[in-house]
Amino acid sequence: MGSDARTDEMPAIWEDTVDLGERLDPVRTLLRRTAAGDQRAAAALVDVLGPRIHGLAVHVTGSAARAEKLAVSVLRSCLRDAGHLATSGLPGEAAVLDRARRAAVATRPTGDVRSLAGPGPATDRTSDRREVDVLRVLLELPPAQRALVESAAQGRFPFMGTARQQPAVTLSRVLDALVPFGGPGDAETRGLSSLDALALADAGERLRLRELTRSPETAGIHRRAIEAAARLALLTAVPPSRDLRLAVLEGFGTSATSTPADAEAAYRGTYSTPVLGTDTQRRVVGPPPVAGGLHGSAAEPSAGSPPTPGSAAAPPQGSQPAATAPAFAFRSTDEKERSRRSRRREQRRARGLPWISRSLAAAALIAALVLGALLLESHRQLEASEAFTATWADRALTPGAQLITGISDNGTWQAVLTEDGLALRAEGVAGRQGEVLELWGETDGVQRSLGVLELGEDGTIEFTSTTTDQRLFVTREMAPGNESGSPSAKLVASLDPQAGDPAPV
């Protein structure tokens, strides 16, 4: 592709500029190619957006381990839904980072808020020329407004009720400076669009925003607010401690029909080649015997050999009809070496090993079994944790999802309720001998048991269900669980959307 002689610029590719006017969008191109199964495009997506997604998760969760797990889960979902993200109407980078932001904020932000405009995190940033524009906007703000924007960019917005209106307007002005919103100057539409773009809007605000953005002009304000929120992720980028490509691309683009390059080709169907087996076996065993033909051998008979009876009527090699099935079958010992060393080895095995060697072999076998069981259990726990994180992110991204913080004096509880199911997690929970924790759901005054919760050794609980209720609560029951259908009076935690979002007691 050559340059335009009149402007001395590279012409734009149609795929890069679709639905975006004259602005280039290389991330959208990578998404389109990833949706078509291009593994190099998928790896490039992980390299370009991995540090931003991981860094955003680090700033929100305050934990590098949780951030890495969340980044892998989000990147896998983006590769799976690459075609949908490429046609979502948003720029490719904004569509991916919007999904990452909502998944990270749904995990309940913890840790300290870090300064984005100071010299401290300069080493954590990516080399992107747009950082200068974002930093310029932040540095022009008064300190109080800059702290508000930095907190909101990292998932913190502690205002409630009518006190949310003025901070939302301030956030909209900053995002408007990063990416001009255009459209009507309605403060409510711009404020709610900014809160939702930063994944800070509650259920009522999202419903109100849906009513305000019915027209194309107001819907454009919401889209550009999401694009501006993605610009803030430039300043929170933190490279992960290990390469994410291996974990994210595992199983991507594999084909069930692919065969290794060094696999020995199968052969079939001629007089000199047996139907089954490999070429090595053919060289060892030779061609199969054919009725009325030459004796099965890998070599031609010598010129001085006397002819066998019936050899004159035998067909020449290669003339046997393909429909005739050769009477031949391979055994497991066909390729076995018949050397002096292999015969001596077999004789030693027949006599048996000394008792010391047998004891060592038995001990090694027991150690291998124990180690294998530990590795399997560790792998099972890792898979269960990754599956729960993916389910939590999917539930949190579902339209209309409710994020509930529980009231409890035994650990920290949190749940996500959707129409398709629920996800529950708790940390720092203490158990009692002879008792179990049982989860209950209540809808329209009717209570039902959702099952006994499994408490980990580190005091964590992770639970998912495809059913849902209006409110949840956890009680202590005698092991193995309540079978009467009525919960006990020993209340451990209450998760009620109608109770607001109070801090755990």
N, C-alpha and C positions, 0 to 999 in steps of 0.2 A: 504494500500500500504506500504510495508516494504522497508527497506534500502538494498543496495547492500553490501553483506558481504565482498567483495574484496576491495571496495573503501570507505565503510562506508558513502555513500552519498545517498540521496534520488533519485531514478530514475526519469528521466524527463518524463512528460506526452506528448504524441504525439501531442495533441491539442495545448499545449503551445509552441512547438518548430517547428510547421509547417512553412515552408518557411523562417525560421530564423536560420538554422543550429542547433547548440547546445545551443543557448541562450534562456533562458526562457522568456516568454512574457505573464504575467498574465493578462494584460489589454486586449490583443487580446482574451484570453479565456473569459473574462467578456463580450466582445463585441459579441462573438459567442453565448454565453448563453442568452444575452439580445435579440439578433435577434430571438431566439427560444421562447421568451416570459417569461424568468425567471425574476421575479420582484426583487428577492434578488440580482441578478447580476446587474440589472439596478441601484438599490440603492447603491451598492458598487461602481459602476462607478461614480455616483454623489459624493460620499464621497471622493474618491481618487483624481479625477480630478477637482472637483468643486473649491477648493481653488486655484489651479493653473490657471484655466480659469478666475476666478473672479479677482485674483491678476494681471494677465496679462492685463485684461481690465481696472483695476484701474490705472495701470502705464501708459497705452496708452491714456485713455480718461480723466484722472484726476478727475473723478467723481465716487463716490461710488454708487450712485443711478443708473447712466447709466451703470456702470459695472455690477451691479446685474441683471439688465434687460437683458443685453447682454449675461451674463453667462447662464441665464435660457433659452434664445432663442437658444444658441449654444448647450447646453446640450440636449434640446428637439430634435434638428435636429440630434444629434449624436445617440440618442436612436432610432429615426426613421430610420436612415441609418446605424444601427449597423452592419448589414450583409455586406454592401458595404465597410465599414471601416475595417472590419476584414479581407477582402480579397483584400485590396488595394495594397499589396506589401510592405507597410510601417509597422514598429512596431505599435502596437495598440496605445500606448501613443503618439507617434509622429503624427499619423494620426489625432487624436482628437485635439491635441494642434495646429497642422498646420491649421486646420479649424478655431479654435478659434482665432489664430493670424491674419488670413486674415480678419475675420469679425471685429476684434477690430481695426486694422489699417485702414480699409475702412471707419470708422466713423470719420476720421480726428483727429489725435493726438492733445491733448491740455494739458495744465498744465506743471509743471516742471519735468525735467528728474531727477530721483532719483539714488543715488549711489547704485550699486549692490554689490560692494566689500568691502565697509566700514562697521563698526560695527553698524551703524544706523538701517538698516532693518533686523537685525538678528532675531528679534522676529517675523517678518512677514514670515519667511521661513518655509517650511515643513521639517520634520525630514527624510531626505533622504541622504544616504551615498554618493551619487554622487555629492552632493553640494560641498564637499571638493575638488573634482577634478575640478569642474568648478571655484571655488574660486581660486585655485592654478594657473590656467591658466590666470585668470584676474589679479591677483596680480603680475605676472611675466611681465606684459605688461608695457611699459612706460605710464605715465599719460595721454598723448594726445591720444594714441591708446586705452587705457582703456575707456576714455570718449566717443570715437567714438563707441566702442562696446556697451557700456551702452545705448547710444542714439539710436543706431540701434535696440537693443533688446526691446526698448520701442516705436518703430515706427517712430523715427525721423531720417531723412537722407537728410540734406538740400543742397546737392550737385546737380549741374545741368550740362548737356552736358558732355564734355570730363573730367571735374573735378570729375566725379563719378568713373572713372576707378581705380585710386590708392586706395581710401577708400574701394572699393569693393574687391580688392586683399588683403588688410589688414583684412577685415572681413573673407575672405576665409581661411586665415592662422589660425585665432583664431578658427573658426569652425572645421578646419582640426585637430587642437590640441584636441578638445573635442571628435570628432568622426572621425577617419582617413578616408579620402575620397577614397584613392586608385586610380586606373585607371590612365589615362594619366595626365601629369602635365601641361596641357594647362591652362594658367592664365585666359584667357577669359572665358572658360567654368566654372572654379572654382569660378571666381568672380561673373558671372551672376547667377550661382546656389546659391551662398550665398545670393545675393540680393533677389532672388525669394523666398528662404527659409524663409527670414525674412519679406516677403510680402512688399518689398521695390522696386521691379522692375517695370518699367513702361511698357506700351504696346509694344513699340519697342524692349525693352530688353527681354520681354517674347517671342516674335516671334523669335528673334535671338537665345535664349536658346533652343527653340523647334527644331531649325535646328541643333544645336550643340549636342543635346542629342538623336539623332536618334539611335545610336549604344548602345548595352547593357552596355558597359564599361562607357561611358559618362552619360548614364541614371542613373547608380549606383552612380555617383558623386552627382547628383541632389538629389537622395533619401537620401544619407547619410548627405548631407547638411541640409535637412529638419529635420532629426533626431538630428543633432547637435543643430539646432535652438530650438528644443523642450527642450534640456538640459538647455538652458538659462532661460526657464520658471521656473526652480526650484528656482531661486533667486528672482523671482517677485511674488511668491505665497503669497496671502493675504486671510485668511479665511473670508467668508462673515459674515455680522452682524446677519443673520438669517439662519436657516436651509433651504437649497434649495430643499430638497427632495420633500416636499409637492408640491411646484410649478412645479417642473420638471416632477415628476411621475404622475401628475394628468391625469387620463384617460389612463395610460399605462397598458396594459394587462387586461383590464376589459372585462368581458364576458357578453353578453346580456342574456344568459340563466341562470346566477347565481342567486340564491335566498337567502334571509337572512336565517341564521341558525335557528332563532326563529319564522320563518313564519309557520303559522298553515297549515298543510297538507290538501289538498282537498280530498274529498271522493266522491264516486260515486257508483251507480249501483246495490244496493241490496235492499231487502225488508225493512230491518231495517235502511237503510241509504239513505237519500234523494240524488238526483243527484246533486243539486246545493247547494252552500253555504259552510259553514265551520263546523267543528266538534262542536263548541259552539252552533251554530244554531240548529244542530241536537239534542243536549241535551235539548234545550229549547222547540223546536217545536215538536219533535218526528218524527217517520217515516211517510211517505206519505200514504194517503189512497189508497188502491188498490181495483179495482172493484171485487166484489165477495169474498173479503177476510175479515180479521179482521178489526175493526175500528182503524183508525190511532191513535196510542198512543205510548208513550215511554216505557210503562210497559206491562208485560204480564197480561192477565186477571186472577183474583184470582180463586182459585180452587172451591170456593163456588158460584161463579157468574153463573147465568143461561145462557145457550148458546143462542146466538142470532140466528134469522132465517138465515139459509144458512151457519152458522159457521161450521157445520160438513163437508160441501163440500169445505171449504176453504183450500188452500194448507198450509202446515207448513211453518214457517219462514225459509227463506233461500232457498226455493225451487222455488221462482218466477223466471220465465225465465228472463235472462238479457236483452233480446230484448224488453221487455215490458217497456214502458216509464211511470213512476209514474206520476200521475196527481197532481203536487205539485208546488207551487211557493212561494218564500220568499218575505216578505215585509220588508221595512226599519225599522219597529218597532218590528221585531221578537226578537231581543236581548235586547230590552229596559227593564230596571228594573221597576217593578210595586210595588214600596214600598210607604209607607206613605210620606216619604220625597220627592220623585219624584212627587207625586200627588200635594203636597202643592206648589212645585216649579212651576208646570204647571199652577196652579190656580193664583199665583202671576203674571206670565207672561200674563195670560188672562186679569187680571184687569188693567195691564199697570204699568209702572214705574213712580215714581214722576217726575215732570218737571225738577227738578235739576239734577236728575240722567240722564235724557235724554239729557240735555244740556252738561253734562260732557262727556257722551258717544259720542255725536256729535263732541265735541271739540277734543276728543281723536281720533276719526275717521279721522277728517281733518288733525290733526298732523301726524297721521300714513300715510295718503296718501301723504302729502308733503314730509315727511322723505323718504318714499318709492321712490318717484320721484327723489329726490336728490341722493339716493343710486343707482338707476338705471342709472342716468346720469353719476355718477362717475364711475360705472362699465363699462358703454359703452365707456367712454373716455379711461379707462385703457385697455380695449380690443383693441380699435383702435390703441393705442400707441404700444402695444405688437405686433399687426399684422403688423404695419409699420416697426418696428424694425426687425421682421422676414423677411419681404419682402426686406428691405435694405440689410440684411446680405446675403440673397439668390442672389440678384442682384450683390452684390460685389464679391461673390464667383464664378460667372459665367465666364467661359473662355472668354477672349476678352473684359471684362467689362472696361469702361472708367470712372474714378473718376475725376469730373470736379469741380473746385472752381470758383465761379462766381465773376464778377466784379460789385460792387454795392456800393452806398453811403447810402444805407438804409438796414442795417442788413448784416448778413453773410449767403451766399447762397452756396449750394453744391448739386451736382447731380451725379447719377450713370446711365450711358447709356449702354444698352446691346441690342442684337438683339431681345430679347423677351420682352423688355419694358424698363421703366425708373422709377427711384425713385428720388424725390426732397425733400430737407428739407432746412429750413431757420430759423435763430434765430435773435432776436433783431429788427424785422421789425416793422415800425410804419405805421399805416393806417391813412386815411383821411376820414372825414365824406362825404358821398355822392359818394365816389369812391370805386372801387374794384380793386384787383390785378388779372390780367389775364395772363395765361401762353401760350406762342406761341412756335411752333416748325417750323424749317425751314430745308428743304431738297432740294438740287439742285435749290435753289433760290425760291422755292415755300413755302409760309408761310401759316400756319393754326393754328386755336385756339385749344388748348388742354383743355380749361376749366378755370373757375374762381377759384382762390385759396382761401381756407378758412383760415383766419387769426385768431389765437387764442388770448385770452386775454393777455397771456404772450409774445406776439409777435413772436410765432413760427408758422411754416407752414410745414405740412407733406402731400405729394402728391405722388401717384403712378399711373402708367398707363401701360397697356399692349402694347401700341404703342410706337414708338421711332422715333427720328429725328436726323439729323446731328448736329444741334445746337439748343439751347433753349434761350429764352429771356422773360422777364416779363415787362408788361406795366401797367400804371394806366388807367382805363376806368371808364366812368360814370356808376353808378349802373343801372341795374343789370348786365351789361356786354356789350361787343362789339358785335353787331349783323350784322355789315357791312362786316365782313370778312377781314378787313384791320386794323392792329394795330395802336394805336395812337402814337404820337411822344414822349409821356411821358415814357421814358425808365427807369425802376427801377433796373433791373439786367440783365446781359448778361452772359450766360454759353456756351462758345464756346471751344470745344476741341482743335481747331487750335491755340487758343490764349495762350497755355501753361497752367501754374498753378500759376498765379500771386496772390499776397495777395490782399484782398478786400481793396478798397479805401474808 
